Amino acid sequence: MLTDRRGSTATEFALIAPTFVFLILGIFEMGLLLYADSALDGAARQAARLVRTGQVQAAEAATTGSGISSFERALCSNLPSFMSCSDVAFDVESFNDFAAIDLTTLPPLATSGQVTKGFSPGAQNQAVIVRVSYTYDFLTPIAAMANAISGGTLSNAVTLSSVVVFQNEPFGETG
């Protein structure tokens, strides 16, 4: 019986297949995570553009509270379908100039929900910081283990974030 080699390939494959499948799923998961991070950056830039050009402020002036709605719509409409808008948190703060921005005074972004602190898109020529975060839930346990190995916690989720800092255009001026 020791010299019988029938079935040795099937036995070797049975030992290696689970590791191989988890490795392939982990590679797919990391690709999806990088895509989600890139998509969050793009959505934050597109929504911030509405603030920079004064469209959010004009909507806010026309109808109370519609500025935040238009910002949220722009942010959520630019996210891919697998990213839920309910897992996105954002914060928009305005300052007189770039020197007045102190990141230590800004509150941490919430892990879910919509607005963390407030929504202050600012006036023309003011410095604005737009912060957006998204809670990404891993699909495979190998990705959660990789997160723990890289210094994180053994968690099934990671928070992605994007920050856009800019100066509003002089949208109220003519000529």
Secondary structure, DSSP 8 states (H G I E B T S, - for coil): -TT--TTHHHHHHHHHHHHHHHHHHHHHHHHHHHHHHHHHHHHHHHHHHHHHTTHHHHHHHHSTTHHHHHHHHHHHHTS-TTS-GGGEEEEEEEESSGGG--GGGS----SSSSEEEEE----TT-EEEEEEEEEEE-SSHHHHHHHHHTTS-S-SEEEEEEEEEEE---TT---
